[in-house]
Amino acid sequence: MVDFCMGWIAPALPFVTRGLGLGLAQAGVIAGLVSVVASFTQPALGWVGDRLVSSGSWLAVSVIWTAAFTAGLGLAADFPALALAAALGALGSAFFHPLGSASTVRLYPEHKGKALSLYSASGSLGFALAPLAAVPLVMAGGRIGWLALAPVGLLGAVGIRRLVGRSVPSPDSGLPPSAAHPLAPARTGYRCLGLLQMTVALRSWVLGAFATYLAWHLVESGTPPALAAALLSVFLLAGVGGALAGGALADRHGVLPVLWWSGVVATVALGAFLMLGGPVGVAGLLLAGAALQAAFPGSLVLAQELLPGRAALASGMIGLTGGLSGLGVAFTGWLADLWTMGTALTATTLALIPAILLISVLQREVIPGSSSPEPAREPAGKEAP
């Protein structure tokens, strides 16, 4: 529901800006403000969250906060009020995500990858479904249509409070040994987290570039616009499936192998899409969408294990990479202006190669067992390959 609110903004924002007599540049400022606040404040809010989360209360507050201020965009009377509502709504989302991922792991410590895969996939689904509701409601109800977000936030908050309530364990309770005790000195943990962030940022750059420019590239290549839009939707939905599968694979085989293999698969699959085309290219595109998202749940698991007792901060650091990858997406657009969109996307795909190499470095840094599989499924002490 939080990501549903964030996904509502982009498709519904033009209706508000036109009503206020604002231009495209000002609408772009609002969209950029939401992205910056939602990404770059996550580490600080995660640090605060590690000291606050002992029940579902703060999660509930963050959901209501996000929905209320996002709905407030529809009632803004001028540009400053619009910017303030957008920033405060994004702040609620930034507070929720580190807390939500940390609480998910604390509730299901024996199935961390699966739990986080459901967490991230449901958020992606909410973000993807938001435009389907936003445009009809805003077209029918005008700016008042934004108020539909209020009951969404209320339902989400009540659900969290009733289902999670006071059952979220404290940061140091109920965790398996591999996550409850430091795996390395703190300085080593932060160094490894930095390597992981670089890997996630490179993968997010590639994913963001294809999500932004795929339809454009397909139309340039002669694909009918309707088919290009459908392929983009299927590419994004394949990512939801990939996130679900990736979490289960991380629980079974370990986080680092999933990070490495999914990077290899995504590189080969995108190469097939860009060079071969046709049915093989479409199959490669769908496989790449799944592979790029498959590593995200495991990345959250590993980040939280690298900083024991600071799960929300670690999750916020991973959330920060989403904002950093946006700079790479802009660079891809600059390359497309210089060359062609196909060439720019090909060059962007090459960013997956250093991401794969960084996993090899990370494997040497992390103490064996830090991304350990489920005890019931793998022999004790088995190291990740």
Buried (B, 14 or more C-beta within 10 A) or exposed (E): BBBBBBBBBBBBBBBBBEEBEBEEEBBEBBBEBBBBBBBBBBBBBBBBBBEBBEBBBBBBBBBBBBBBBBBBBBBBEEBEBBBBBBBBBBBBBBBBBBBBBBBBBBBBBEBBBBBBBBBBBBBBBBBBBBBEBBBEBBEEEEBEBBBBBBEBBBEBBEBBBEEBEEEBBEBEEBBBEBBBEBBBEEEBBBBBBBBBBBBBBBBBBBBBBBBBBBBBBBBBBEBEEEEBBBBBEBBBBBBBBBBBBBBBBBBBBBBBBBBBBBBBBBBBBBBBBBEEBEEEBBBBBBBBBBBBBBBBBBBBBBBBBBBBBBBBBBBBBBBBBBBBBBEBBEBBBEBBEEEBBBBBBBBBBEBBEEBBEBBEEBBEBBBEBBBBBBEEEBEEEEEBE
